[in-house]
Amino acid sequence: MINAERAKRDVIVIGASAGGVQPLKDLLQLLPPNLPAAVAIVLHRSPYHETRLPMVLGQHALLSVLEPADRDPVLSGAVYVAPRDQHMLFEDGLVRLSRGAREHHTRPAIDPLFRSAAERYGPRVVGVLLSGMGADGVSGLIAIKKAGGVSLVQHPGEARFETMPCTAIAEDDVDAMLTVEQLAAVLSALAHGETVDAPRPTRPALT
């Protein structure tokens, strides 16, 4: 049972790497336009090539998808996509952008966003790890759980690259592993303060 205390989880942070664009597109297409939560996304991106990631992700989304400027306010119903070569953080109700040291050999990295969300919003946070290689986001997901938040991963059987979700399952007490369709429904329910019945994942071996 997730969110038995029926707390409102209105800050959703999502991390993805290799194979992450399609599940992000699918997820945003399924989230309702009246979602009472702010959504922040980090996808590993090349610092050397300009991309139109917000446009790609927002093409069929029902929420407003944007690449934030430093000090933009964190607003419910908005989806913030980390710009290339900058970490995205939360600070005092604002989105902060930083060219701090790379983590996991990348910038933007998932862990800085997850850690800052845990520090600033505690039990209001839902962290989600989608398809990807490596372990970026795992320690951040652990921080979210320690702060009283909820940790979710894309089902490894659905993810194009399962390493990141599998590593999270192996190292963290993940609340659930879900398909993208299930994630959309669960995120919406949690944002409305509803209790969700989802089985906890077993810990698969890394392949």
CYANA upper distance limits for C-alpha pairs under 8 A (distance plus 0.5 A):
  1 MET  CA    195 THR  CA      7.52
  1 MET  CA    196 VAL  CA      6.32
  1 MET  CA    197 ASP  CA      5.07
  1 MET  CA    198 ALA  CA      6.39
  1 MET  CA    199 PRO  CA      7.77
  2 ILE  CA    150 VAL  CA      8.25
  2 ILE  CA    175 ASP  CA      7.46
  2 ILE  CA    195 THR  CA      6.31
  2 ILE  CA    196 VAL  CA      5.50
  2 ILE  CA    197 ASP  CA      6.65
  2 ILE  CA    198 ALA  CA      7.32
  3 ASN  CA      7 ALA  CA      6.89
  3 ASN  CA    150 VAL  CA      8.45
  3 ASN  CA    190 LEU  CA      7.75
  3 ASN  CA    193 GLY  CA      8.11
  3 ASN  CA    194 GLU  CA      7.45
  3 ASN  CA    195 THR  CA      5.43
  3 ASN  CA    196 VAL  CA      7.05
  4 ALA  CA    195 THR  CA      5.88
  4 ALA  CA    196 VAL  CA      8.23
  5 GLU  CA    195 THR  CA      8.06
  6 ARG  CA    193 GLY  CA      5.39
  6 ARG  CA    194 GLU  CA      5.87
  6 ARG  CA    195 THR  CA      6.17
  7 ALA  CA    123 PRO  CA      8.40
  7 ALA  CA    124 ARG  CA      7.90
  7 ALA  CA    190 LEU  CA      8.28
  7 ALA  CA    193 GLY  CA      5.51
  7 ALA  CA    194 GLU  CA      8.00
  8 LYS  CA    124 ARG  CA      6.77
  8 LYS  CA    190 LEU  CA      6.88
  8 LYS  CA    191 ALA  CA      6.06
  8 LYS  CA    192 HIS  CA      6.42
  8 LYS  CA    193 GLY  CA      4.54
  8 LYS  CA    194 GLU  CA      8.14
  9 ARG  CA     37 ALA  CA      7.94
  9 ARG  CA    123 PRO  CA      7.59
  9 ARG  CA    124 ARG  CA      4.72
  9 ARG  CA    125 VAL  CA      6.10
  9 ARG  CA    126 VAL  CA      6.95
  9 ARG  CA    149 GLY  CA      8.39
  9 ARG  CA    190 LEU  CA      5.93
  9 ARG  CA    191 ALA  CA      5.20
  9 ARG  CA    192 HIS  CA      7.79
  9 ARG  CA    193 GLY  CA      6.88
 10 ASP  CA     36 PRO  CA      6.82
 10 ASP  CA     37 ALA  CA      4.56
 10 ASP  CA     38 ALA  CA      6.75
 10 ASP  CA     76 SER  CA      8.11
 10 ASP  CA    124 ARG  CA      6.18
 10 ASP  CA    125 VAL  CA      7.06
 10 ASP  CA    126 VAL  CA      8.32
 10 ASP  CA    190 LEU  CA      8.19
 10 ASP  CA    191 ALA  CA      5.46
 10 ASP  CA    192 HIS  CA      8.39
 11 VAL  CA     37 ALA  CA      5.97
 11 VAL  CA     38 ALA  CA      5.59
 11 VAL  CA     39 VAL  CA      6.66
 11 VAL  CA    117 ALA  CA      8.28
 11 VAL  CA    121 TYR  CA      7.97
 11 VAL  CA    124 ARG  CA      6.42
 11 VAL  CA    125 VAL  CA      5.25
 11 VAL  CA    126 VAL  CA      6.77
 11 VAL  CA    191 ALA  CA      8.42
 12 ILE  CA     37 ALA  CA      7.33
 12 ILE  CA     38 ALA  CA      6.62
 12 ILE  CA     39 VAL  CA      5.19
 12 ILE  CA     40 ALA  CA      6.82
 12 ILE  CA    125 VAL  CA      6.27
 12 ILE  CA    126 VAL  CA      5.32
 12 ILE  CA    127 GLY  CA      6.54
 12 ILE  CA    128 VAL  CA      8.15
 12 ILE  CA    187 LEU  CA      8.35
 13 VAL  CA     39 VAL  CA      6.29
 13 VAL  CA     40 ALA  CA      5.32
 13 VAL  CA     41 ILE  CA      6.46
 13 VAL  CA    113 LEU  CA      7.96
 13 VAL  CA    114 PHE  CA      7.12
 13 VAL  CA    117 ALA  CA      8.13
 13 VAL  CA    125 VAL  CA      7.80
 13 VAL  CA    126 VAL  CA      6.76
 13 VAL  CA    127 GLY  CA      5.45
 13 VAL  CA    128 VAL  CA      6.71
 14 ILE  CA     39 VAL  CA      8.06
 14 ILE  CA     40 ALA  CA      6.68
 14 ILE  CA     41 ILE  CA      5.28
 14 ILE  CA     42 VAL  CA      6.87
 14 ILE  CA    110 ILE  CA      8.46
 14 ILE  CA    127 GLY  CA      6.44
 14 ILE  CA    128 VAL  CA      5.16
 14 ILE  CA    129 LEU  CA      6.43
 14 ILE  CA    130 LEU  CA      7.97
 15 GLY  CA     41 ILE  CA      6.39
 15 GLY  CA     42 VAL  CA      5.46
 15 GLY  CA     43 LEU  CA      6.47
 15 GLY  CA    110 ILE  CA      5.98
 15 GLY  CA    128 VAL  CA      6.76
 15 GLY  CA    129 LEU  CA      5.47
 15 GLY  CA    130 LEU  CA      6.69
 15 GLY  CA    137 GLY  CA      7.08
 16 ALA  CA     20 GLY  CA      5.52
 16 ALA  CA     21 VAL  CA      8.31
 16 ALA  CA     41 ILE  CA      8.47
 16 ALA  CA     42 VAL  CA      6.94
 16 ALA  CA     43 LEU  CA      5.38
 16 ALA  CA     44 HIS  CA      7.27
 16 ALA  CA    110 ILE  CA      8.24
 16 ALA  CA    129 LEU  CA      6.54
 16 ALA  CA    130 LEU  CA      5.42
 16 ALA  CA    131 SER  CA      6.16
 16 ALA  CA    132 GLY  CA      6.21
 17 SER  CA     43 LEU  CA      5.93
 17 SER  CA     44 HIS  CA      5.54
 17 SER  CA    130 LEU  CA      8.02
 17 SER  CA    131 SER  CA      6.63
 17 SER  CA    132 GLY  CA      4.70
 17 SER  CA    133 MET  CA      6.99
 18 ALA  CA     44 HIS  CA      8.09
 18 ALA  CA    131 SER  CA      6.77
 18 ALA  CA    132 GLY  CA      4.96
 18 ALA  CA    133 MET  CA      6.65
 18 ALA  CA    160 ARG  CA      8.38
 18 ALA  CA    161 PHE  CA      7.07
 19 GLY  CA     23 PRO  CA      8.34
 19 GLY  CA    131 SER  CA      6.03
 19 GLY  CA    132 GLY  CA      6.66
 19 GLY  CA    159 ALA  CA      7.94
 19 GLY  CA    160 ARG  CA      5.95
 19 GLY  CA    161 PHE  CA      6.66
 20 GLY  CA     24 LEU  CA      6.66
 20 GLY  CA     43 LEU  CA      7.67
 20 GLY  CA    130 LEU  CA      6.81
 20 GLY  CA    131 SER  CA      5.61
 20 GLY  CA    132 GLY  CA      7.04
 20 GLY  CA    160 ARG  CA      8.43
 21 VAL  CA     25 LYS  CA      6.69
 21 VAL  CA     43 LEU  CA      8.40
 21 VAL  CA     57 LEU  CA      8.17
 22 GLN  CA     26 ASP  CA      6.62
 23 PRO  CA     27 LEU  CA      6.38
 23 PRO  CA    130 LEU  CA      7.87
 23 PRO  CA    131 SER  CA      8.31
 23 PRO  CA    180 VAL  CA      6.97
 24 LEU  CA     28 LEU  CA      6.61
 24 LEU  CA     57 LEU  CA      7.37
 25 LYS  CA     29 GLN  CA      6.66
 25 LYS  CA     56 VAL  CA      8.18
 25 LYS  CA     57 LEU  CA      5.59
 25 LYS  CA     58 GLY  CA      8.00
 25 LYS  CA     60 HIS  CA      8.09
 25 LYS  CA     61 ALA  CA      7.98
 26 ASP  CA     30 LEU  CA      6.93
 26 ASP  CA    180 VAL  CA      7.56
 26 ASP  CA    181 GLU  CA      8.49
 27 LEU  CA     31 LEU  CA      6.85
 27 LEU  CA    180 VAL  CA      6.34
 27 LEU  CA    181 GLU  CA      7.46
 27 LEU  CA    183 LEU  CA      7.98
 27 LEU  CA    184 ALA  CA      6.45
 28 LEU  CA     57 LEU  CA      7.75
 28 LEU  CA     58 GLY  CA      7.96
 28 LEU  CA     60 HIS  CA      8.09
 28 LEU  CA     61 ALA  CA      5.53
 28 LEU  CA     62 LEU  CA      7.63
 28 LEU  CA     63 LEU  CA      7.96
 28 LEU  CA    184 ALA  CA      8.46
 29 GLN  CA     60 HIS  CA      6.02
 29 GLN  CA     61 ALA  CA      4.87
 29 GLN  CA     62 LEU  CA      6.78
 30 LEU  CA     61 ALA  CA      8.01
 30 LEU  CA     62 LEU  CA      8.38
 30 LEU  CA    181 GLU  CA      7.71
 30 LEU  CA    184 ALA  CA      6.41
 31 LEU  CA     35 LEU  CA      7.52
 31 LEU  CA     61 ALA  CA      8.10
 31 LEU  CA     62 LEU  CA      7.42
 31 LEU  CA     63 LEU  CA      8.09
 31 LEU  CA    184 ALA  CA      6.03
 31 LEU  CA    185 ALA  CA      8.09
 31 LEU  CA    188 SER  CA      7.41
 32 PRO  CA     62 LEU  CA      6.79
 32 PRO  CA     63 LEU  CA      7.81
 32 PRO  CA    188 SER  CA      7.91
 33 PRO  CA     62 LEU  CA      5.33
 33 PRO  CA     63 LEU  CA      5.66
 33 PRO  CA     77 GLY  CA      7.78
 34 ASN  CA     63 LEU  CA      8.37
 34 ASN  CA     77 GLY  CA      7.18
 35 LEU  CA     63 LEU  CA      8.48
 35 LEU  CA     76 SER  CA      8.04
 35 LEU  CA     77 GLY  CA      6.16
 35 LEU  CA    188 SER  CA      6.88
 35 LEU  CA    191 ALA  CA      7.53
 36 PRO  CA     76 SER  CA      6.07
 36 PRO  CA     77 GLY  CA      6.40
 36 PRO  CA    191 ALA  CA      6.44
 36 PRO  CA    192 HIS  CA      7.39
 37 ALA  CA     75 LEU  CA      8.19
 37 ALA  CA     76 SER  CA      5.03
 37 ALA  CA     77 GLY  CA      6.08
 37 ALA  CA     78 ALA  CA      8.18
 37 ALA  CA    191 ALA  CA      6.46
 38 ALA  CA     74 VAL  CA      7.17
 38 ALA  CA     75 LEU  CA      6.18
 38 ALA  CA     76 SER  CA      4.83
 38 ALA  CA     77 GLY  CA      5.97
 38 ALA  CA     78 ALA  CA      5.92
 38 ALA  CA     79 VAL  CA      6.81
 39 VAL  CA     76 SER  CA      8.33
 39 VAL  CA     77 GLY  CA      7.95
 39 VAL  CA     78 ALA  CA      6.71
 39 VAL  CA     79 VAL  CA      5.10
 39 VAL  CA     80 TYR  CA      6.66
 40 ALA  CA     79 VAL  CA      6.15
 40 ALA  CA     80 TYR  CA      5.10
 40 ALA  CA     81 VAL  CA      6.52
 40 ALA  CA     82 ALA  CA      8.09
 41 ILE  CA     79 VAL  CA      7.87
 41 ILE  CA     80 TYR  CA      6.56
 41 ILE  CA     81 VAL  CA      5.37
 41 ILE  CA     82 ALA  CA      6.71
 42 VAL  CA     81 VAL  CA      6.71
 42 VAL  CA     82 ALA  CA      5.82
 42 VAL  CA     88 MET  CA      8.21
 42 VAL  CA    108 PRO  CA      7.17
 42 VAL  CA    109 ALA  CA      7.20
 42 VAL  CA    110 ILE  CA      6.16
 42 VAL  CA    113 LEU  CA      8.22
 43 LEU  CA     81 VAL  CA      8.43
 43 LEU  CA     82 ALA  CA      7.83
 43 LEU  CA    108 PRO  CA      7.96
 43 LEU  CA    109 ALA  CA      8.22
 43 LEU  CA    110 ILE  CA      8.07
 44 HIS  CA    106 THR  CA      7.50
 44 HIS  CA    107 ARG  CA      7.76
 44 HIS  CA    108 PRO  CA      6.85
 44 HIS  CA    109 ALA  CA      7.19
 45 ARG  CA     84 ARG  CA      6.43
 45 ARG  CA     85 ASP  CA      8.11
 45 ARG  CA    107 ARG  CA      8.21
 45 ARG  CA    108 PRO  CA      7.81
 46 SER  CA     84 ARG  CA      7.28
 46 SER  CA     85 ASP  CA      8.00
 47 PRO  CA     84 ARG  CA      5.93
 47 PRO  CA     85 ASP  CA      5.40
 47 PRO  CA    107 ARG  CA      8.15
 50 GLU  CA     84 ARG  CA      8.28
 52 ARG  CA     56 VAL  CA      6.65
 53 LEU  CA     57 LEU  CA      6.50
 53 LEU  CA     81 VAL  CA      8.33
 54 PRO  CA     58 GLY  CA      6.25
 54 PRO  CA     65 VAL  CA      6.42
 54 PRO  CA     66 LEU  CA      6.08
 54 PRO  CA     67 GLU  CA      6.73
 54 PRO  CA     81 VAL  CA      6.86
 55 MET  CA     59 GLN  CA      6.32
 55 MET  CA     65 VAL  CA      8.05
 55 MET  CA     66 LEU  CA      8.41
 57 LEU  CA     61 ALA  CA      7.47
 57 LEU  CA     65 VAL  CA      7.79
 58 GLY  CA     62 LEU  CA      8.32
 58 GLY  CA     63 LEU  CA      8.15
 58 GLY  CA     64 SER  CA      7.64
 58 GLY  CA     65 VAL  CA      5.81
 61 ALA  CA     65 VAL  CA      8.09
 63 LEU  CA     77 GLY  CA      6.67
 63 LEU  CA     78 ALA  CA      6.71
 63 LEU  CA     79 VAL  CA      7.31
 64 SER  CA     77 GLY  CA      7.43
 64 SER  CA     78 ALA  CA      5.62
 64 SER  CA     79 VAL  CA      6.42
 65 VAL  CA     78 ALA  CA      6.75
 65 VAL  CA     79 VAL  CA      5.12
 65 VAL  CA     80 TYR  CA      6.66
 65 VAL  CA     81 VAL  CA      7.75
 66 LEU  CA     78 ALA  CA      8.15
 66 LEU  CA     79 VAL  CA      6.71
 66 LEU  CA     80 TYR  CA      5.83
 66 LEU  CA     81 VAL  CA      6.59
 67 GLU  CA     80 TYR  CA      6.19
 67 GLU  CA     81 VAL  CA      5.46
 67 GLU  CA     82 ALA  CA      6.74
 67 GLU  CA     83 PRO  CA      6.58
 68 PRO  CA     72 ASP  CA      6.78
 68 PRO  CA     80 TYR  CA      6.57
 68 PRO  CA     81 VAL  CA      7.47
 68 PRO  CA     82 ALA  CA      7.76
 68 PRO  CA     83 PRO  CA      8.00
 68 PRO  CA     95 VAL  CA      7.80
 69 ALA  CA     95 VAL  CA      8.14
 69 ALA  CA     96 ARG  CA      8.35
 69 ALA  CA     97 LEU  CA      7.90
 70 ASP  CA     95 VAL  CA      6.57
 70 ASP  CA     96 ARG  CA      5.43
 70 ASP  CA     97 LEU  CA      5.70
 71 ARG  CA     94 LEU  CA      5.66
 71 ARG  CA     95 VAL  CA      5.63
 71 ARG  CA     96 ARG  CA      5.89
 71 ARG  CA     97 LEU  CA      8.29
 72 ASP  CA     94 LEU  CA      6.05
 72 ASP  CA     95 VAL  CA      5.81
 72 ASP  CA     96 ARG  CA      8.03
 73 PRO  CA     93 GLY  CA      6.51
 73 PRO  CA     94 LEU  CA      4.92
 73 PRO  CA     95 VAL  CA      6.60
 74 VAL  CA     78 ALA  CA      8.36
 74 VAL  CA     93 GLY  CA      6.07
 74 VAL  CA     94 LEU  CA      5.78
 74 VAL  CA     95 VAL  CA      6.64
 82 ALA  CA     86 GLN  CA      7.49
 82 ALA  CA     87 HIS  CA      7.36
 82 ALA  CA     88 MET  CA      6.10
 82 ALA  CA    108 PRO  CA      7.24
 83 PRO  CA     87 HIS  CA      8.24
 83 PRO  CA     88 MET  CA      8.27
 83 PRO  CA    108 PRO  CA      7.85
 84 ARG  CA    107 ARG  CA      7.69
 84 ARG  CA    108 PRO  CA      6.92
 85 ASP  CA     99 ARG  CA      7.44
 85 ASP  CA    106 THR  CA      8.48
 85 ASP  CA    107 ARG  CA      5.40
 85 ASP  CA    108 PRO  CA      6.03
 86 GLN  CA     97 LEU  CA      6.45
 86 GLN  CA     98 SER  CA      5.82
 86 GLN  CA     99 ARG  CA      5.53
 86 GLN  CA    100 GLY  CA      8.13
 86 GLN  CA    107 ARG  CA      6.10
 86 GLN  CA    108 PRO  CA      5.44
 87 HIS  CA     97 LEU  CA      6.13
 87 HIS  CA     98 SER  CA      5.54
 87 HIS  CA     99 ARG  CA      6.71
 87 HIS  CA    100 GLY  CA      7.49
 87 HIS  CA    107 ARG  CA      6.31
 87 HIS  CA    108 PRO  CA      4.75
 87 HIS  CA    109 ALA  CA      6.63
 87 HIS  CA    112 PRO  CA      7.36
 87 HIS  CA    113 LEU  CA      7.79
 88 MET  CA     95 VAL  CA      7.34
 88 MET  CA     96 ARG  CA      6.33
 88 MET  CA     97 LEU  CA      5.31
 88 MET  CA     98 SER  CA      7.02
 88 MET  CA    108 PRO  CA      7.36
 88 MET  CA    112 PRO  CA      7.70
 88 MET  CA    113 LEU  CA      6.22
 89 LEU  CA     95 VAL  CA      6.32
 89 LEU  CA     96 ARG  CA      5.50
 89 LEU  CA     97 LEU  CA      6.78
 89 LEU  CA     98 SER  CA      8.22
 89 LEU  CA    112 PRO  CA      7.02
 89 LEU  CA    113 LEU  CA      5.37
 89 LEU  CA    116 SER  CA      6.24
 89 LEU  CA    117 ALA  CA      7.84
 90 PHE  CA     94 LEU  CA      6.24
 90 PHE  CA     95 VAL  CA      5.42
 90 PHE  CA     96 ARG  CA      6.33
 90 PHE  CA    113 LEU  CA      7.61
 90 PHE  CA    116 SER  CA      6.09
 90 PHE  CA    117 ALA  CA      6.52
 90 PHE  CA    120 ARG  CA      7.43
 91 GLU  CA     95 VAL  CA      6.91
 91 GLU  CA     96 ARG  CA      6.99
 91 GLU  CA    116 SER  CA      7.92
 91 GLU  CA    120 ARG  CA      7.31
 92 ASP  CA    120 ARG  CA      7.86
 99 ARG  CA    107 ARG  CA      8.20
101 ALA  CA    107 ARG  CA      8.29
102 ARG  CA    106 THR  CA      5.55
102 ARG  CA    107 ARG  CA      5.69
102 ARG  CA    108 PRO  CA      8.00
102 ARG  CA    109 ALA  CA      7.72
103 GLU  CA    107 ARG  CA      7.25
103 GLU  CA    109 ALA  CA      6.48
103 GLU  CA    111 ASP  CA      8.23
103 GLU  CA    136 ASP  CA      8.32
104 HIS  CA    109 ALA  CA      7.66
104 HIS  CA    135 ALA  CA      8.20
104 HIS  CA    136 ASP  CA      6.62
109 ALA  CA    113 LEU  CA      7.94
109 ALA  CA    136 ASP  CA      7.37
109 ALA  CA    137 GLY  CA      8.26
110 ILE  CA    114 PHE  CA      6.84
110 ILE  CA    136 ASP  CA      6.35
110 ILE  CA    137 GLY  CA      5.39
110 ILE  CA    140 GLY  CA      7.93
111 ASP  CA    115 ARG  CA      6.44
111 ASP  CA    136 ASP  CA      6.51
111 ASP  CA    137 GLY  CA      5.04
111 ASP  CA    138 VAL  CA      7.72
111 ASP  CA    139 SER  CA      7.04
111 ASP  CA    140 GLY  CA      5.12
111 ASP  CA    141 LEU  CA      8.25
112 PRO  CA    116 SER  CA      6.60
112 PRO  CA    140 GLY  CA      7.65
113 LEU  CA    117 ALA  CA      6.61
113 LEU  CA    140 GLY  CA      8.20
114 PHE  CA    118 ALA  CA      6.70
114 PHE  CA    127 GLY  CA      7.48
114 PHE  CA    137 GLY  CA      7.50
114 PHE  CA    140 GLY  CA      5.21
114 PHE  CA    141 LEU  CA      6.94
114 PHE  CA    143 ALA  CA      7.94
114 PHE  CA    144 ILE  CA      7.32
115 ARG  CA    119 GLU  CA      6.68
115 ARG  CA    140 GLY  CA      5.54
115 ARG  CA    141 LEU  CA      8.34
115 ARG  CA    143 ALA  CA      6.58
115 ARG  CA    144 ILE  CA      7.47
116 SER  CA    120 ARG  CA      6.54
117 ALA  CA    121 TYR  CA      6.06
117 ALA  CA    122 GLY  CA      7.49
117 ALA  CA    125 VAL  CA      7.22
117 ALA  CA    144 ILE  CA      8.01
118 ALA  CA    122 GLY  CA      5.14
118 ALA  CA    123 PRO  CA      8.10
118 ALA  CA    125 VAL  CA      7.15
118 ALA  CA    143 ALA  CA      6.68
118 ALA  CA    144 ILE  CA      5.31
118 ALA  CA    147 ALA  CA      6.34
118 ALA  CA    149 GLY  CA      7.92
119 GLU  CA    147 ALA  CA      7.90
121 TYR  CA    125 VAL  CA      6.68
122 GLY  CA    144 ILE  CA      7.36
122 GLY  CA    147 ALA  CA      5.27
122 GLY  CA    148 GLY  CA      6.43
122 GLY  CA    149 GLY  CA      6.53
123 PRO  CA    144 ILE  CA      8.21
123 PRO  CA    147 ALA  CA      6.39
123 PRO  CA    148 GLY  CA      4.77
123 PRO  CA    149 GLY  CA      4.58
123 PRO  CA    150 VAL  CA      7.98
124 ARG  CA    148 GLY  CA      8.37
124 ARG  CA    149 GLY  CA      6.56
125 VAL  CA    144 ILE  CA      7.37
125 VAL  CA    149 GLY  CA      5.44
125 VAL  CA    150 VAL  CA      6.94
126 VAL  CA    144 ILE  CA      8.03
126 VAL  CA    149 GLY  CA      6.25
126 VAL  CA    150 VAL  CA      5.16
126 VAL  CA    151 SER  CA      6.40
126 VAL  CA    152 LEU  CA      7.94
126 VAL  CA    187 LEU  CA      8.32
127 GLY  CA    141 LEU  CA      6.58
127 GLY  CA    144 ILE  CA      7.31
127 GLY  CA    149 GLY  CA      8.11
127 GLY  CA    150 VAL  CA      6.70
127 GLY  CA    151 SER  CA      5.39
127 GLY  CA    152 LEU  CA      6.58
128 VAL  CA    141 LEU  CA      8.29
128 VAL  CA    151 SER  CA      6.62
128 VAL  CA    152 LEU  CA      5.27
128 VAL  CA    153 VAL  CA      5.82
128 VAL  CA    154 GLN  CA      8.01
129 LEU  CA    137 GLY  CA      7.43
129 LEU  CA    152 LEU  CA      7.06
129 LEU  CA    153 VAL  CA      5.19
129 LEU  CA    154 GLN  CA      6.78
129 LEU  CA    164 MET  CA      7.66
129 LEU  CA    165 PRO  CA      6.57
130 LEU  CA    153 VAL  CA      6.44
130 LEU  CA    154 GLN  CA      5.42
130 LEU  CA    159 ALA  CA      7.47
130 LEU  CA    164 MET  CA      7.80
130 LEU  CA    165 PRO  CA      6.91
131 SER  CA    154 GLN  CA      7.36
131 SER  CA    156 PRO  CA      8.28
131 SER  CA    159 ALA  CA      5.40
131 SER  CA    160 ARG  CA      6.45
131 SER  CA    161 PHE  CA      5.57
131 SER  CA    162 GLU  CA      6.33
131 SER  CA    163 THR  CA      8.07
131 SER  CA    164 MET  CA      6.92
131 SER  CA    165 PRO  CA      7.21
132 GLY  CA    159 ALA  CA      8.44
132 GLY  CA    160 ARG  CA      8.19
132 GLY  CA    161 PHE  CA      5.58
132 GLY  CA    162 GLU  CA      6.84
132 GLY  CA    163 THR  CA      6.65
132 GLY  CA    164 MET  CA      5.56
132 GLY  CA    165 PRO  CA      7.95
133 MET  CA    161 PHE  CA      6.72
133 MET  CA    162 GLU  CA      7.66
133 MET  CA    163 THR  CA      5.63
133 MET  CA    164 MET  CA      5.85
134 GLY  CA    163 THR  CA      6.71
134 GLY  CA    164 MET  CA      6.12
135 ALA  CA    163 THR  CA      8.08
135 ALA  CA    164 MET  CA      5.96
135 ALA  CA    167 THR  CA      6.92
135 ALA  CA    168 ALA  CA      8.10
136 ASP  CA    164 MET  CA      7.76
137 GLY  CA    141 LEU  CA      6.45
137 GLY  CA    164 MET  CA      8.39
138 VAL  CA    142 ILE  CA      6.84
138 VAL  CA    164 MET  CA      8.06
138 VAL  CA    167 THR  CA      7.57
138 VAL  CA    168 ALA  CA      5.65
138 VAL  CA    171 GLU  CA      8.07
138 VAL  CA    172 ASP  CA      8.01
139 SER  CA    143 ALA  CA      6.79
140 GLY  CA    144 ILE  CA      6.81
141 LEU  CA    145 LYS  CA      6.88
141 LEU  CA    151 SER  CA      6.61
141 LEU  CA    168 ALA  CA      8.11
141 LEU  CA    172 ASP  CA      8.07
142 ILE  CA    146 LYS  CA      6.71
142 ILE  CA    151 SER  CA      8.39
142 ILE  CA    172 ASP  CA      6.39
142 ILE  CA    173 ASP  CA      8.27
143 ALA  CA    147 ALA  CA      6.70
144 ILE  CA    148 GLY  CA      7.02
144 ILE  CA    149 GLY  CA      5.58
144 ILE  CA    150 VAL  CA      7.28
144 ILE  CA    151 SER  CA      7.48
145 LYS  CA    149 GLY  CA      5.40
145 LYS  CA    150 VAL  CA      6.37
145 LYS  CA    151 SER  CA      6.81
145 LYS  CA    173 ASP  CA      8.33
150 VAL  CA    174 VAL  CA      8.44
150 VAL  CA    175 ASP  CA      7.03
151 SER  CA    173 ASP  CA      8.48
151 SER  CA    174 VAL  CA      5.80
151 SER  CA    175 ASP  CA      5.93
151 SER  CA    176 ALA  CA      7.72
152 LEU  CA    174 VAL  CA      6.49
152 LEU  CA    175 ASP  CA      6.27
152 LEU  CA    176 ALA  CA      5.69
152 LEU  CA    177 MET  CA      6.36
152 LEU  CA    178 LEU  CA      7.91
153 VAL  CA    165 PRO  CA      6.04
153 VAL  CA    168 ALA  CA      8.16
153 VAL  CA    169 ILE  CA      8.45
153 VAL  CA    174 VAL  CA      7.94
153 VAL  CA    176 ALA  CA      7.07
153 VAL  CA    177 MET  CA      5.29
153 VAL  CA    178 LEU  CA      6.88
154 GLN  CA    158 GLU  CA      7.64
154 GLN  CA    159 ALA  CA      6.93
154 GLN  CA    165 PRO  CA      6.85
154 GLN  CA    177 MET  CA      5.96
154 GLN  CA    178 LEU  CA      5.62
154 GLN  CA    179 THR  CA      6.14
154 GLN  CA    180 VAL  CA      7.05
154 GLN  CA    183 LEU  CA      8.13
155 HIS  CA    159 ALA  CA      6.80
155 HIS  CA    165 PRO  CA      7.82
155 HIS  CA    177 MET  CA      5.30
155 HIS  CA    178 LEU  CA      5.25
155 HIS  CA    179 THR  CA      5.80
156 PRO  CA    160 ARG  CA      8.48
156 PRO  CA    161 PHE  CA      8.17
156 PRO  CA    162 GLU  CA      5.32
156 PRO  CA    163 THR  CA      8.41
156 PRO  CA    165 PRO  CA      6.68
156 PRO  CA    166 CYS  CA      6.97
156 PRO  CA    177 MET  CA      8.23
157 GLY  CA    162 GLU  CA      7.82
158 GLU  CA    179 THR  CA      7.04
162 GLU  CA    166 CYS  CA      6.41
163 THR  CA    167 THR  CA      6.40
163 THR  CA    206 LEU  CA      7.30
163 THR  CA    207 THR  CA      8.25
164 MET  CA    168 ALA  CA      6.82
165 PRO  CA    169 ILE  CA      6.78
166 CYS  CA    170 ALA  CA      6.61
166 CYS  CA    203 ARG  CA      8.05
166 CYS  CA    204 PRO  CA      7.16
166 CYS  CA    205 ALA  CA      8.04
166 CYS  CA    206 LEU  CA      6.88
167 THR  CA    171 GLU  CA      6.58
167 THR  CA    206 LEU  CA      7.71
168 ALA  CA    172 ASP  CA      5.94
168 ALA  CA    174 VAL  CA      7.56
169 ILE  CA    173 ASP  CA      7.24
169 ILE  CA    174 VAL  CA      6.25
169 ILE  CA    201 PRO  CA      7.74
169 ILE  CA    202 THR  CA      8.12
169 ILE  CA    203 ARG  CA      6.13
169 ILE  CA    204 PRO  CA      8.00
170 ALA  CA    203 ARG  CA      5.84
170 ALA  CA    204 PRO  CA      7.51
170 ALA  CA    205 ALA  CA      8.14
174 VAL  CA    200 ARG  CA      7.55
174 VAL  CA    201 PRO  CA      7.64
175 ASP  CA    198 ALA  CA      8.39
175 ASP  CA    199 PRO  CA      8.31
175 ASP  CA    200 ARG  CA      6.01
175 ASP  CA    201 PRO  CA      7.86
176 ALA  CA    198 ALA  CA      6.75
176 ALA  CA    199 PRO  CA      6.75
176 ALA  CA    200 ARG  CA      5.44
176 ALA  CA    201 PRO  CA      6.22
177 MET  CA    200 ARG  CA      7.80
177 MET  CA    201 PRO  CA      6.46
178 LEU  CA    182 GLN  CA      6.09
178 LEU  CA    183 LEU  CA      6.25
179 THR  CA    183 LEU  CA      6.55
180 VAL  CA    184 ALA  CA      6.79
181 GLU  CA    185 ALA  CA      7.20
182 GLN  CA    186 VAL  CA      6.64
183 LEU  CA    187 LEU  CA      6.42
184 ALA  CA    188 SER  CA      6.73
185 ALA  CA    189 ALA  CA      6.73
186 VAL  CA    190 LEU  CA      6.59
186 VAL  CA    196 VAL  CA      7.27
187 LEU  CA    191 ALA  CA      6.58
188 SER  CA    192 HIS  CA      6.95
189 ALA  CA    193 GLY  CA      6.95
189 ALA  CA    194 GLU  CA      5.67
189 ALA  CA    195 THR  CA      7.77
189 ALA  CA    196 VAL  CA      7.65
190 LEU  CA    194 GLU  CA      5.79
190 LEU  CA    195 THR  CA      7.41
190 LEU  CA    196 VAL  CA      7.93
